[in-house]
Amino acid sequence: MPTTQPVSADLKQLATDVVARALRAGATDAEAVLFEGDEFSALVRLGQVETLKESGSRAIGLRVFIGQRTASTSSSDLSEDSIGRLVEGAVTLARVTSEDPFAGLPEPESFGQLEGDLGLYFDDVQQQPPAERIEIARRVEAAAMAFDTRIQNSKGGDFDTATSHKILANSRGFLGEYRRSYCGFSAAPIAQDAEGKMQQNYWYSSARTTRKLEDPEEIGREAARRTLRRLGARQARTQQAPVVFSPEIARSIMGNIFEAANGDAIYRHASFLSDKLGEPIAGENITLIDDGTLVFPDDEGVIGGFGTVPFDGEGLPTRRKVLVEKGILKTYILNTYTARKLGMASTGNASRGLAGNPGIGAGNFYLEPGTLTPAELMADIKQGLYVTETMGFGVNLVTGDYSQGASGLWIENGELAYPVEEITIAGNLKDMYKNISAVGNDLVFRSAAASPTIRIEGMMIAGS
């Protein structure tokens, strides 16, 4: 059952007390964030437990303002003496920093949070016995190993869990909290062909509750299939051709739009999307959503998306935003600081660690699916590339230039023909988004970012 059990009252009190102490020490405004978390990780390799980790942590971060001067401090020591040093240190630092006309907490009327159970925390993740988690890691690896005789080795099967509590309090009256849970497992088999050449791949399942994890044996077999299809990989010849991106890679391609629409990049004029609001930046088949409110129906209520939270890192309610609608750029992604810089309003996308000023982060970011199956999407491709992995960091968000090492499967006459590797794909994002000729129907959320399969025409493929 989902649980809305509150974080212990003493931690909420601590957050509000720290804010009050900062004001008494001379701050004109203050904000405290308190984080409490537990993590578990088990790695089984060749049937034996190789690593087992369990950890818990508590920490607090404080951001203070003296007029338009700001500073922040953090500590994992919540003792009285440490809290005193935390407050004193932040106020002392703020007195000697430069004034920033855009600094400051959001306006009081903008604070708020989503009400009701968002399905973010489930007790079963904490209650599952460690022996059961280890057994699932063992099962997923064993299923991959048993799938084919060419799989004789493995990087292991793992099982991870994490639970967290977050409390945010500030001097303008906001106090919010939420808890989240996560669990997941994966297998990473290694296959070897007759010539002794090896390939590896992986597959995984992840969820907020153990009830929604997939079958370990099926995940293991899928990891094996993905590994085996890479055996015998060769280079493709250099050419211009359609490129089909698997969902795992397509979400990264689409994620570049989110990064380029980040308010920090926009006000610095360090983005190819600067001054593009209201203009077409992609084909009419492209609608991109960022939704921090996303929940999925469940027999016992709802289950929140991996990027769902009731409020952002500054205490503003999260919301659903259409970033790109039928190819038109509709909004930038902003926190309070970047919104002030641009003369706009925050989109509720502040992300907050313990130290420093808030950054900008996504909720559940996804490309709306089309109607074609992946097979239909590539059925008319005479010669082309299906990308399953990219390597390197060859994306320039200032110019839009894109160049990545890649591997995947060659497409011949609409069918996946043979594996390819040691190739480079290149283009410019400004052209690539307008040349997305087809969007698949296979949208599945395995993380906070998701995309169906996409097809881009006329990319440059550099190989032999």
C-alpha positions as a Python dict, from the first residue, in 0.01 Angstrom:
ca = {
    (1, 'M'): (0, 0, 0),
    (2, 'P'): (127, 354, -69),
    (3, 'T'): (208, 539, 248),
    (4, 'T'): (183, 907, 329),
    (5, 'Q'): (342, 871, 672),
    (6, 'P'): (506, 1206, 752),
    (7, 'V'): (872, 1254, 823),
    (8, 'S'): (930, 1257, 1196),
    (9, 'A'): (810, 1585, 1345),
    (10, 'D'): (1144, 1660, 1509),
    (11, 'L'): (1313, 1686, 1168),
    (12, 'K'): (1046, 1927, 1044),
    (13, 'Q'): (1094, 2127, 1360),
    (14, 'L'): (1470, 2126, 1307),
    (15, 'A'): (1429, 2272, 956),
    (16, 'T'): (1204, 2554, 1079),
    (17, 'D'): (1429, 2617, 1381),
    (18, 'V'): (1736, 2655, 1158),
    (19, 'V'): (1551, 2912, 945),
    (20, 'A'): (1451, 3105, 1259),
    (21, 'R'): (1809, 3095, 1394),
    (22, 'A'): (1941, 3231, 1065),
    (23, 'L'): (1701, 3526, 1087),
    (24, 'R'): (1807, 3595, 1446),
    (25, 'A'): (2172, 3588, 1333),
    (26, 'G'): (2110, 3865, 1082),
    (27, 'A'): (1972, 3703, 766),
    (28, 'T'): (1683, 3885, 599),
    (29, 'D'): (1561, 3558, 443),
    (30, 'A'): (1659, 3192, 483),
    (31, 'E'): (1582, 2850, 341),
    (32, 'A'): (1668, 2510, 489),
    (33, 'V'): (1654, 2173, 317),
    (34, 'L'): (1684, 1854, 519),
    (35, 'F'): (1749, 1518, 354),
    (36, 'E'): (1732, 1171, 504),
    (37, 'G'): (1796, 859, 297),
    (38, 'D'): (1869, 486, 299),
    (39, 'E'): (2029, 284, 21),
    (40, 'F'): (2088, -86, -42),
    (41, 'S'): (2287, -245, -322),
    (42, 'A'): (2372, -609, -392),
    (43, 'L'): (2584, -738, -681),
    (44, 'V'): (2585, -1108, -763),
    (45, 'R'): (2843, -1228, -1014),
    (46, 'L'): (2850, -1583, -1149),
    (47, 'G'): (2605, -1680, -878),
    (48, 'Q'): (2808, -1547, -587),
    (49, 'V'): (2752, -1230, -386),
    (50, 'E'): (3038, -999, -485),
    (51, 'T'): (2940, -675, -311),
    (52, 'L'): (2676, -586, -55),
    (53, 'K'): (2625, -225, 57),
    (54, 'E'): (2378, -66, 293),
    (55, 'S'): (2395, 295, 405),
    (56, 'G'): (2191, 568, 564),
    (57, 'S'): (2247, 941, 573),
    (58, 'R'): (2107, 1262, 715),
    (59, 'A'): (2214, 1610, 617),
    (60, 'I'): (2096, 1970, 617),
    (61, 'G'): (2163, 2260, 384),
    (62, 'L'): (2105, 2627, 462),
    (63, 'R'): (2080, 2918, 217),
    (64, 'V'): (2066, 3268, 362),
    (65, 'F'): (2014, 3615, 220),
    (66, 'I'): (2123, 3949, 356),
    (67, 'G'): (1945, 4181, 120),
    (68, 'Q'): (2065, 4062, -219),
    (69, 'R'): (2378, 3895, -90),
    (70, 'T'): (2354, 3518, -56),
    (71, 'A'): (2555, 3223, 76),
    (72, 'S'): (2495, 2859, 162),
    (73, 'T'): (2638, 2594, 392),
    (74, 'S'): (2563, 2228, 459),
    (75, 'S'): (2642, 1961, 717),
    (76, 'S'): (2578, 1594, 784),
    (77, 'D'): (2618, 1659, 1157),
    (78, 'L'): (2282, 1757, 1309),
    (79, 'S'): (2414, 1818, 1660),
    (80, 'E'): (2342, 2148, 1834),
    (81, 'D'): (2701, 2270, 1802),
    (82, 'S'): (2717, 2183, 1434),
    (83, 'I'): (2388, 2359, 1359),
    (84, 'G'): (2524, 2669, 1533),
    (85, 'R'): (2834, 2663, 1312),
    (86, 'L'): (2618, 2604, 1004),
    (87, 'V'): (2408, 2915, 1071),
    (88, 'E'): (2703, 3133, 1172),
    (89, 'G'): (2905, 3025, 870),
    (90, 'A'): (2627, 3099, 621),
    (91, 'V'): (2554, 3446, 762),
    (92, 'T'): (2924, 3533, 781),
    (93, 'L'): (2975, 3430, 419),
    (94, 'A'): (2670, 3623, 300),
    (95, 'R'): (2804, 3946, 452),
    (96, 'V'): (3116, 3934, 231),
    (97, 'T'): (2964, 3820, -100),
    (98, 'S'): (2870, 4055, -382),
    (99, 'E'): (2516, 4177, -428),
    (100, 'D'): (2314, 4015, -704),
    (101, 'P'): (2002, 4207, -812),
    (102, 'F'): (1829, 3882, -915),
    (103, 'A'): (1897, 3690, -592),
    (104, 'G'): (1623, 3606, -344),
    (105, 'L'): (1354, 3361, -249),
    (106, 'P'): (1040, 3336, -464),
    (107, 'E'): (754, 3573, -386),
    (108, 'P'): (528, 3441, -106),
    (109, 'E'): (222, 3404, -330),
    (110, 'S'): (404, 3163, -562),
    (111, 'F'): (463, 2891, -301),
    (112, 'G'): (251, 2578, -292),
    (113, 'Q'): (247, 2202, -334),
    (114, 'L'): (36, 1926, -486),
    (115, 'E'): (-212, 1780, -241),
    (116, 'G'): (-309, 1419, -185),
    (117, 'D'): (-120, 1093, -225),
    (118, 'L'): (101, 1100, -534),
    (119, 'G'): (213, 739, -490),
    (120, 'L'): (579, 826, -430),
    (121, 'Y'): (657, 605, -131),
    (122, 'F'): (580, 237, -68),
    (123, 'D'): (665, 48, 249),
    (124, 'D'): (733, -280, 68),
    (125, 'V'): (1067, -147, -63),
    (126, 'Q'): (1198, -110, 292),
    (127, 'Q'): (1032, -429, 417),
    (128, 'Q'): (1163, -666, 149),
    (129, 'P'): (1422, -894, 317),
    (130, 'P'): (1782, -856, 192),
    (131, 'A'): (1791, -1230, 116),
    (132, 'E'): (1500, -1184, -125),
    (133, 'R'): (1675, -895, -301),
    (134, 'I'): (1993, -1100, -339),
    (135, 'E'): (1792, -1392, -476),
    (136, 'I'): (1636, -1170, -744),
    (137, 'A'): (1986, -1049, -845),
    (138, 'R'): (2093, -1413, -864),
    (139, 'R'): (1786, -1513, -1069),
    (140, 'V'): (1820, -1234, -1326),
    (141, 'E'): (2186, -1319, -1387),
    (142, 'A'): (2117, -1694, -1401),
    (143, 'A'): (1842, -1644, -1661),
    (144, 'A'): (2082, -1444, -1880),
    (145, 'M'): (2360, -1702, -1841),
    (146, 'A'): (2130, -1994, -1924),
    (147, 'F'): (1988, -1834, -2238),
    (148, 'D'): (2265, -1932, -2480),
    (149, 'T'): (2592, -2127, -2465),
    (150, 'R'): (2778, -1827, -2608),
    (151, 'I'): (2719, -1647, -2278),
    (152, 'Q'): (2986, -1777, -2041),
    (153, 'N'): (3061, -1467, -1840),
    (154, 'S'): (2883, -1177, -1675),
    (155, 'K'): (2936, -839, -1514),
    (156, 'G'): (2670, -952, -1271),
    (157, 'G'): (2312, -919, -1165),
    (158, 'D'): (2228, -644, -919),
    (159, 'F'): (1943, -524, -700),
    (160, 'D'): (1921, -170, -564),
    (161, 'T'): (1679, 11, -338),
    (162, 'A'): (1664, 368, -215),
    (163, 'T'): (1424, 556, 8),
    (164, 'S'): (1443, 925, 88),
    (165, 'H'): (1274, 1197, 291),
    (166, 'K'): (1304, 1562, 199),
    (167, 'I'): (1189, 1864, 400),
    (168, 'L'): (1203, 2222, 273),
    (169, 'A'): (1133, 2525, 495),
    (170, 'N'): (1185, 2895, 439),
    (171, 'S'): (1130, 3229, 607),
    (172, 'R'): (842, 3320, 377),
    (173, 'G'): (607, 3064, 526),
    (174, 'F'): (669, 2754, 315),
    (175, 'L'): (707, 2413, 483),
    (176, 'G'): (682, 2099, 275),
    (177, 'E'): (793, 1738, 283),
    (178, 'Y'): (775, 1418, 82),
    (179, 'R'): (908, 1065, 86),
    (180, 'R'): (1010, 858, -214),
    (181, 'S'): (1099, 494, -273),
    (182, 'Y'): (1279, 315, -556),
    (183, 'C'): (1380, -42, -637),
    (184, 'G'): (1534, -201, -942),
    (185, 'F'): (1747, -484, -1074),
    (186, 'S'): (1949, -561, -1387),
    (187, 'A'): (2168, -817, -1561),
    (188, 'A'): (2479, -751, -1771),
    (189, 'P'): (2590, -1070, -1952),
    (190, 'I'): (2900, -1107, -2170),
    (191, 'A'): (2884, -1314, -2489),
    (192, 'Q'): (3170, -1457, -2695),
    (193, 'D'): (3168, -1562, -3061),
    (194, 'A'): (3359, -1848, -3226),
    (195, 'E'): (3661, -1621, -3284),
    (196, 'G'): (3677, -1524, -2918),
    (197, 'K'): (3545, -1169, -2968),
    (198, 'M'): (3331, -1052, -2679),
    (199, 'Q'): (3031, -822, -2650),
    (200, 'Q'): (2827, -708, -2354),
    (201, 'N'): (2493, -542, -2293),
    (202, 'Y'): (2233, -522, -2018),
    (203, 'W'): (1864, -485, -1936),
    (204, 'Y'): (1679, -378, -1625),
    (205, 'S'): (1353, -323, -1441),
    (206, 'S'): (1281, -33, -1206),
    (207, 'A'): (979, 79, -1003),
    (208, 'R'): (862, 270, -696),
    (209, 'T'): (718, -47, -542),
    (210, 'T'): (833, -410, -555),
    (211, 'R'): (488, -502, -687),
    (212, 'K'): (566, -332, -1017),
    (213, 'L'): (903, -494, -1083),
    (214, 'E'): (909, -718, -1390),
    (215, 'D'): (985, -1089, -1396),
    (216, 'P'): (1359, -1143, -1326),
    (217, 'E'): (1382, -1434, -1571),
    (218, 'E'): (1234, -1229, -1856),
    (219, 'I'): (1466, -935, -1780),
    (220, 'G'): (1763, -1175, -1779),
    (221, 'R'): (1660, -1325, -2113),
    (222, 'E'): (1614, -978, -2265),
    (223, 'A'): (1963, -881, -2143),
    (224, 'A'): (2094, -1194, -2314),
    (225, 'R'): (1912, -1119, -2641),
    (226, 'R'): (2048, -763, -2645),
    (227, 'T'): (2400, -895, -2587),
    (228, 'L'): (2388, -1175, -2845),
    (229, 'R'): (2263, -950, -3123),
    (230, 'R'): (2588, -754, -3098),
    (231, 'L'): (2809, -1053, -3183),
    (232, 'G'): (2984, -1030, -3519),
    (233, 'A'): (2961, -650, -3531),
    (234, 'R'): (3138, -476, -3819),
    (235, 'Q'): (3182, -125, -3951),
    (236, 'A'): (2928, 24, -4190),
    (237, 'R'): (3057, 217, -4488),
    (238, 'T'): (3049, 596, -4478),
    (239, 'Q'): (2722, 731, -4618),
    (240, 'Q'): (2420, 952, -4560),
    (241, 'A'): (2117, 750, -4452),
    (242, 'P'): (1813, 738, -4223),
    (243, 'V'): (1899, 672, -3858),
    (244, 'V'): (1650, 509, -3619),
    (245, 'F'): (1714, 567, -3250),
    (246, 'S'): (1605, 311, -2992),
    (247, 'P'): (1400, 451, -2701),
    (248, 'E'): (1704, 451, -2470),
    (249, 'I'): (1900, 673, -2712),
    (250, 'A'): (1602, 874, -2836),
    (251, 'R'): (1537, 1004, -2485),
    (252, 'S'): (1890, 1146, -2482),
    (253, 'I'): (1839, 1308, -2824),
    (254, 'M'): (1514, 1469, -2705),
    (255, 'G'): (1674, 1557, -2370),
    (256, 'N'): (1908, 1792, -2556),
    (257, 'I'): (1605, 2015, -2621),
    (258, 'F'): (1541, 2033, -2247),
    (259, 'E'): (1905, 2126, -2182),
    (260, 'A'): (1902, 2386, -2458),
    (261, 'A'): (1576, 2537, -2321),
    (262, 'N'): (1730, 2563, -1972),
    (263, 'G'): (1695, 2923, -1854),
    (264, 'D'): (2057, 2934, -1743),
    (265, 'A'): (2177, 2858, -2098),
    (266, 'I'): (1920, 3098, -2245),
    (267, 'Y'): (2014, 3407, -2044),
    (268, 'R'): (2382, 3340, -2112),
    (269, 'H'): (2305, 3310, -2486),
    (270, 'A'): (2475, 2971, -2475),
    (271, 'S'): (2200, 2778, -2652),
    (272, 'F'): (2086, 2722, -3007),
    (273, 'L'): (1730, 2787, -2877),
    (274, 'S'): (1802, 3144, -2763),
    (275, 'D'): (1537, 3383, -2898),
    (276, 'K'): (1336, 3093, -3044),
    (277, 'L'): (1020, 3110, -2829),
    (278, 'G'): (710, 3074, -3044),
    (279, 'E'): (911, 2951, -3342),
    (280, 'P'): (919, 2606, -3505),
    (281, 'I'): (1225, 2410, -3391),
    (282, 'A'): (1105, 2061, -3492),
    (283, 'G'): (854, 1889, -3716),
    (284, 'E'): (481, 1901, -3644),
    (285, 'N'): (501, 1541, -3515),
    (286, 'I'): (707, 1653, -3213),
    (287, 'T'): (533, 1739, -2884),
    (288, 'L'): (755, 1735, -2574),
    (289, 'I'): (611, 1737, -2223),
    (290, 'D'): (770, 1805, -1884),
    (291, 'D'): (529, 1692, -1615),
    (292, 'G'): (619, 1688, -1245),
    (293, 'T'): (263, 1582, -1156),
    (294, 'L'): (245, 1255, -1351),
    (295, 'V'): (79, 959, -1176),
    (296, 'F'): (-24, 621, -1314),
    (297, 'P'): (-340, 438, -1203),
    (298, 'D'): (-288, 133, -986),
    (299, 'D'): (-517, -126, -827),
    (300, 'E'): (-441, 28, -489),
    (301, 'G'): (-449, 396, -589),
    (302, 'V'): (-179, 564, -797),
    (303, 'I'): (194, 531, -854),
    (304, 'G'): (392, 847, -914),
    (305, 'G'): (631, 889, -1203),
    (306, 'F'): (1005, 875, -1138),
    (307, 'G'): (1020, 1254, -1172),
    (308, 'T'): (702, 1334, -980),
    (309, 'V'): (726, 1552, -667),
    (310, 'P'): (471, 1777, -491),
    (311, 'F'): (695, 2086, -505),
    (312, 'D'): (1019, 2192, -668),
    (313, 'G'): (1350, 2280, -505),
    (314, 'E'): (1223, 2627, -406),
    (315, 'G'): (878, 2531, -276),
    (316, 'L'): (677, 2605, -590),
    (317, 'P'): (414, 2349, -694),
    (318, 'T'): (526, 2125, -977),
    (319, 'R'): (317, 2139, -1293),
    (320, 'R'): (271, 2001, -1641),
    (321, 'K'): (434, 2204, -1919),
    (322, 'V'): (428, 2162, -2294),
    (323, 'L'): (785, 2248, -2391),
    (324, 'V'): (738, 2188, -2763),
    (325, 'E'): (390, 2167, -2918),
    (326, 'K'): (368, 2031, -3273),
    (327, 'G'): (720, 2154, -3336),
    (328, 'I'): (676, 2503, -3181),
    (329, 'L'): (894, 2598, -2881),
    (330, 'K'): (636, 2710, -2620),
    (331, 'T'): (841, 2782, -2307),
    (332, 'Y'): (1183, 2788, -2151),
    (333, 'I'): (1255, 2585, -1836),
    (334, 'L'): (1313, 2819, -1543),
    (335, 'N'): (1377, 2847, -1173),
    (336, 'T'): (1319, 3175, -988),
    (337, 'Y'): (1666, 3317, -1054),
    (338, 'T'): (1672, 3251, -1429),
    (339, 'A'): (1311, 3369, -1459),
    (340, 'R'): (1406, 3704, -1304),
    (341, 'K'): (1704, 3730, -1537),
    (342, 'L'): (1474, 3681, -1835),
    (343, 'G'): (1180, 3886, -1704),
    (344, 'M'): (960, 3576, -1692),
    (345, 'A'): (802, 3349, -1426),
    (346, 'S'): (948, 3027, -1283),
    (347, 'T'): (813, 2709, -1441),
    (348, 'G'): (850, 2518, -1113),
    (349, 'N'): (1167, 2342, -1225),
    (350, 'A'): (1409, 2442, -949),
    (351, 'S'): (1628, 2151, -838),
    (352, 'R'): (1795, 2169, -501),
    (353, 'G'): (2089, 1988, -350),
    (354, 'L'): (2213, 2062, -2),
    (355, 'A'): (2467, 2329, -94),
    (356, 'G'): (2470, 2611, -344),
    (357, 'N'): (2190, 2785, -528),
    (358, 'P'): (1905, 2594, -692),
    (359, 'G'): (1967, 2453, -1036),
    (360, 'I'): (1713, 2351, -1301),
    (361, 'G'): (1581, 1997, -1336),
    (362, 'A'): (1312, 1803, -1519),
    (363, 'G'): (1005, 1633, -1382),
    (364, 'N'): (887, 1349, -1606),
    (365, 'F'): (1021, 1453, -1946),
    (366, 'Y'): (892, 1270, -2251),
    (367, 'L'): (814, 1279, -2621),
    (368, 'E'): (450, 1208, -2698),
    (369, 'P'): (426, 878, -2888),
    (370, 'G'): (315, 835, -3246),
    (371, 'T'): (116, 548, -3395),
    (372, 'L'): (379, 334, -3571),
    (373, 'T'): (541, 23, -3427),
    (374, 'P'): (923, 24, -3447),
    (375, 'A'): (901, -235, -3727),
    (376, 'E'): (659, -16, -3927),
    (377, 'L'): (879, 287, -3865),
    (378, 'M'): (1175, 126, -4045),
    (379, 'A'): (985, -89, -4296),
    (380, 'D'): (1065, 131, -4600),
    (381, 'I'): (1433, 193, -4518),
    (382, 'K'): (1653, 40, -4791),
    (383, 'Q'): (1979, 113, -4608),
    (384, 'G'): (2000, 270, -4263),
    (385, 'L'): (2113, 244, -3903),
    (386, 'Y'): (1932, 143, -3584),
    (387, 'V'): (2127, 296, -3293),
    (388, 'T'): (2130, 114, -2959),
    (389, 'E'): (2432, 283, -2797),
    (390, 'T'): (2620, 611, -2826),
    (391, 'M'): (2960, 701, -2684),
    (392, 'G'): (3135, 1027, -2605),
    (393, 'F'): (3016, 1381, -2543),
    (394, 'G'): (2992, 1525, -2892),
    (395, 'V'): (2694, 1757, -2846),
    (396, 'N'): (2741, 2134, -2863),
    (397, 'L'): (2427, 2303, -2730),
    (398, 'V'): (2552, 2648, -2838),
    (399, 'T'): (2576, 2562, -3208),
    (400, 'G'): (2365, 2245, -3217),
    (401, 'D'): (2649, 2042, -3368),
    (402, 'Y'): (2606, 1670, -3296),
    (403, 'S'): (2869, 1398, -3339),
    (404, 'Q'): (2870, 1073, -3141),
    (405, 'G'): (3035, 737, -3158),
    (406, 'A'): (2765, 475, -3207),
    (407, 'S'): (2686, 107, -3235),
    (408, 'G'): (2370, -78, -3321),
    (409, 'L'): (2219, -278, -3605),
    (410, 'W'): (2226, -217, -3978),
    (411, 'I'): (1891, -194, -4154),
    (412, 'E'): (1853, -351, -4501),
    (413, 'N'): (1522, -350, -4687),
    (414, 'G'): (1330, -266, -4371),
    (415, 'E'): (1482, -545, -4161),
    (416, 'L'): (1753, -551, -3893),
    (417, 'A'): (2033, -726, -4082),
    (418, 'Y'): (2358, -736, -3879),
    (419, 'P'): (2534, -558, -3590),
    (420, 'V'): (2760, -259, -3650),
    (421, 'E'): (3011, -77, -3431),
    (422, 'E'): (3303, 170, -3446),
    (423, 'I'): (3102, 424, -3643),
    (424, 'T'): (3018, 791, -3590),
    (425, 'I'): (2685, 960, -3652),
    (426, 'A'): (2679, 1335, -3714),
    (427, 'G'): (2443, 1621, -3788),
    (428, 'N'): (2313, 1940, -3635),
    (429, 'L'): (2033, 1931, -3380),
    (430, 'K'): (1858, 2221, -3554),
    (431, 'D'): (1825, 2002, -3865),
    (432, 'M'): (1783, 1671, -3685),
    (433, 'Y'): (1469, 1777, -3498),
    (434, 'K'): (1310, 1903, -3819),
    (435, 'N'): (1406, 1582, -3997),
    (436, 'I'): (1233, 1344, -3752),
    (437, 'S'): (1011, 1172, -4007),
    (438, 'A'): (847, 919, -3773),
    (439, 'V'): (778, 867, -3402),
    (440, 'G'): (708, 521, -3262),
    (441, 'N'): (425, 408, -3034),
    (442, 'D'): (655, 237, -2782),
    (443, 'L'): (672, 495, -2499),
    (444, 'V'): (760, 326, -2167),
    (445, 'F'): (877, 504, -1852),
    (446, 'R'): (1182, 325, -1706),
    (447, 'S'): (1317, 650, -1561),
    (448, 'A'): (1208, 1013, -1531),
    (449, 'A'): (1294, 1071, -1900),
    (450, 'A'): (1135, 864, -2175),
    (451, 'S'): (1091, 858, -2550),
    (452, 'P'): (952, 620, -2809),
    (453, 'T'): (1164, 512, -3106),
    (454, 'I'): (1234, 796, -3351),
    (455, 'R'): (1356, 807, -3710),
    (456, 'I'): (1572, 1092, -3843),
    (457, 'E'): (1639, 1133, -4216),
    (458, 'G'): (1967, 1216, -4383),
    (459, 'M'): (2221, 1184, -4104),
    (460, 'M'): (2588, 1134, -4181),
    (461, 'I'): (2725, 794, -4085),
    (462, 'A'): (3106, 769, -4082),
    (463, 'G'): (3257, 420, -4091),
    (464, 'S'): (3483, 232, -4326),
}
